[in-house]
């Protein structure tokens, strides 16, 4: 079964999150870099998809750059206050559904 770029990103992010020590992410105070990393991961996605997903350019043309930029802005705002790896993954997965 061939994975789409979106599935590959979600799978890779999930695998990366499982490699991180759980105690480091017990609370935002114990890992203050979680939210910025989540935002950074989100910022990486659009360029990656346009470059690597055959359908991304068509989807961009279909719904428009403005809609995708707004979806990214909304997801980034949520990511700024994320407190766990799982909430970051949920935010990323919700954003990927826009594509």
C-alpha positions in Angstrom: 0.0 0.0 0.0 1.4 3.3 -1.0 1.2 6.1 1.5 0.3 9.7 0.5 2.7 12.4 1.6 0.1 13.4 4.3 0.1 9.9 5.7 3.9 9.7 5.6 4.2 13.0 7.5 1.7 11.9 10.1 3.4 8.5 10.5 6.8 10.1 10.8 5.7 12.7 13.3 4.0 9.9 15.4 7.1 7.8 15.3 9.3 10.8 16.3 7.0 11.6 19.2 7.2 8.1 20.6 11.0 8.4 20.7 10.9 11.4 23.1 11.3 10.7 26.8 7.8 10.9 28.4 8.9 12.6 31.5 10.3 15.5 29.5 6.8 16.3 28.3 4.9 15.8 31.5 4.0 19.5 31.6 4.8 22.7 29.7 7.0 23.8 32.6 9.2 20.7 32.2 9.5 21.1 28.5 9.0 24.7 27.4 10.1 24.0 23.8 7.2 21.8 23.0 4.9 24.5 21.7 7.5 26.2 19.5 8.5 22.8 18.0 4.9 22.1 17.3 4.5 25.5 15.5 7.7 24.8 13.6 6.5 21.4 12.5 3.3 23.0 11.2 5.3 25.7 9.3 7.2 23.0 7.5 4.2 21.1 6.2 2.9 23.4 3.4 6.2 23.6 1.5 6.8 19.9 1.9 3.4 19.0 0.6 3.6 21.3 -2.4 7.0 19.9 -3.3 6.3 16.2 -2.6 2.6 15.5 -2.9 1.4 15.2 -6.4 -2.1 16.4 -5.5 -1.1 19.3 -3.3 -0.9 21.8 -6.0 -4.3 20.8 -7.3 -5.7 21.1 -3.8 -4.1 24.5 -3.4 -5.7 25.7 -6.7 -9.0 24.2 -5.6 -9.4 25.8 -2.2 -7.0 28.7 -2.6 -3.9 29.9 -0.8 -5.9 32.2 1.5 -7.9 29.3 2.9 -4.8 27.2 3.5 -3.0 30.2 5.1 -5.9 30.7 7.4 -6.0 27.0 8.4 -2.3 27.2 9.1 -2.7 30.4 11.2 -5.5 28.8 13.2 -3.5 25.6 13.8 -0.4 27.6 14.7 -2.4 29.6 17.3 -3.6 26.3 18.9 0.0 24.9 18.8 1.4 27.9 20.6 -0.3 26.7 23.8 0.0 22.9 23.3 0.9 21.0 26.4 1.5 17.5 25.1 2.8 15.5 22.2 -0.6 14.1 21.6 -2.3 17.5 21.5 0.4 18.6 19.0 -0.2 15.6 16.8 -4.0 16.2 17.0 -3.4 19.8 15.8 -1.2 18.7 13.0 -3.7 16.0 11.9 -6.5 18.5 11.9 -4.5 20.9 9.8 -3.5 18.1 7.4 -7.2 17.4 6.8 -7.4 20.8 5.2 -5.1 19.6 2.4 
